[in-house]
Amino acid sequence: MLKTIYPFTKNILSYGQSLSLLLARLAVAYGFYEPAMQKWSDIGAIATWFGTMGIPFPTLNAYMAATTELLGVILLTLGLFTRLISIPLIIVMIVAITTVHLAHGFSAGDNGFEIPLYYMLFLSIFASFGAGKFSLDHLLFGDEQ
């Protein structure tokens, strides 16, 4: 019985793939928006903070992180170059986890690495599956998933 139910269910649920990818992209883009805006509102303070954490070339890295996050917001929202932007955003999350969140444990309530980890997981899905049909990637490049 399960052998007949599973394929039927899979076919029905697969219609939601592109909508799910769209909603996930928008949620992740929204999650990067405020941190990007905070960085750009006082990039000098961010560079100083990066320096106190031992991040090399803190000013350059502050600009790179802020630019990557803002570009990520735009490209994920549009579904444009989704696979490509996911890679540097994953790197930003790795740096955030190792420099800020890891010492606080897992829980998001304690400023732990839970949320950046979830972002990394979603970004790895985008890197692997693409933006879905509701995207400029699909319109311009025919990228199906």
C-alpha positions in Angstrom: 0.0 0.0 0.0 2.8 2.4 0.9 4.5 1.7 -2.5 1.4 3.2 -4.2 0.8 6.0 -1.8 4.3 7.3 -1.7 4.7 8.0 -5.5 1.3 9.6 -5.6 2.1 11.8 -2.6 5.5 12.7 -4.0 4.0 13.8 -7.3 1.5 16.1 -5.5 4.0 17.6 -3.1 6.6 18.1 -5.9 4.4 20.9 -7.2 5.4 23.0 -4.2 9.1 22.8 -4.8 9.5 26.2 -6.6 7.1 27.9 -4.2 9.1 26.5 -1.2 12.4 27.7 -2.7 10.9 31.1 -3.4 9.6 31.5 0.2 12.9 30.2 1.7 14.9 32.6 -0.5 12.8 35.5 0.6 13.1 34.5 4.3 16.9 34.1 4.1 17.2 37.4 2.2 15.1 39.2 4.9 17.4 37.6 7.5 20.4 39.2 5.9 18.8 42.6 5.4 19.1 44.0 8.9 22.7 42.8 9.5 23.7 44.3 6.2 22.1 47.6 6.9 23.6 47.7 10.4 27.1 47.1 8.9 26.6 49.8 6.3 25.2 52.3 8.8 28.6 52.4 10.7 31.2 50.5 8.7 34.0 52.0 10.8 32.6 50.6 14.0 32.2 47.2 12.3 35.8 47.3 11.2 36.9 48.2 14.7 34.8 45.3 16.1 36.2 42.9 13.6 39.7 44.0 14.7 38.9 43.3 18.3 38.0 39.7 17.3 41.3 39.2 15.5 39.8 39.2 12.0 42.7 40.1 9.7 42.3 43.2 7.5 39.3 44.3 9.5 38.3 47.2 7.4 38.5 45.3 4.1 36.6 42.4 5.7 33.9 44.7 7.1 33.3 46.0 3.6 33.4 42.5 2.1 30.9 41.1 4.6 28.6 44.1 4.3 28.7 44.0 0.5 28.2 40.2 0.3 25.2 40.4 2.7 23.6 43.3 0.8 24.2 41.7 -2.6 22.8 38.5 -1.1 19.6 40.3 -0.1 19.2 41.6 -3.7 20.1 38.4 -5.6 18.3 36.0 -3.3 15.1 38.2 -3.6 15.3 38.2 -7.3 16.5 34.6 -7.6 19.4 35.8 -9.7 22.8 34.0 -9.6 21.3 32.2 -6.6 23.8 29.3 -6.7 26.8 31.7 -7.0 25.8 34.1 -4.2 25.1 31.2 -1.8 28.8 30.3 -1.7 30.1 33.6 -0.3 27.1 33.9 2.0 28.0 30.5 3.4 31.5 31.7 4.0 30.1 34.8 5.9 28.1 32.4 8.0 31.1 30.2 8.8 33.1 33.3 9.9 30.1 34.6 12.0 29.8 31.2 13.7 33.5 30.8 14.4 34.1 34.4 15.6 30.9 35.3 17.3 28.4 32.6 17.9 30.3 29.3 18.7 31.4 30.4 22.2 27.7 30.9 23.1 26.7 27.3 22.3 23.8 26.3 20.0 20.8 28.2 21.2 19.7 31.3 19.3 18.3 32.7 22.6 21.9 32.7 23.9 23.4 34.2 20.7 24.5 30.8 19.7 25.2 29.4 16.3 21.7 28.0 15.6 20.4 30.8 13.3 23.6 31.1 11.2 23.7 27.3 10.9 20.1 27.3 9.6 21.1 30.0 7.1 24.0 27.8 6.0 21.7 24.9 5.5 19.2 26.9 3.4 22.1 28.4 1.4 23.5 24.9 0.7 20.0 23.9 -0.6 20.0 27.0 -2.9 23.6 26.2 -4.1 22.5 22.6 -4.8 19.0 23.0 -6.2 19.0 26.6 -7.5 16.3 29.2 -7.1 13.4 27.2 -8.6 11.0 28.3 -11.3 9.9 31.5 -9.6 13.3 33.2 -10.3 15.3 35.2 -12.8 17.7 32.3 -12.9 14.9 30.2 -14.4 13.8 33.0 -16.8 17.2 33.9 -18.0 19.1 30.6 -17.8 16.4 27.9 -17.7 17.7 26.7 -14.3 14.9 24.3 -13.3 15.8 23.6 -9.7 
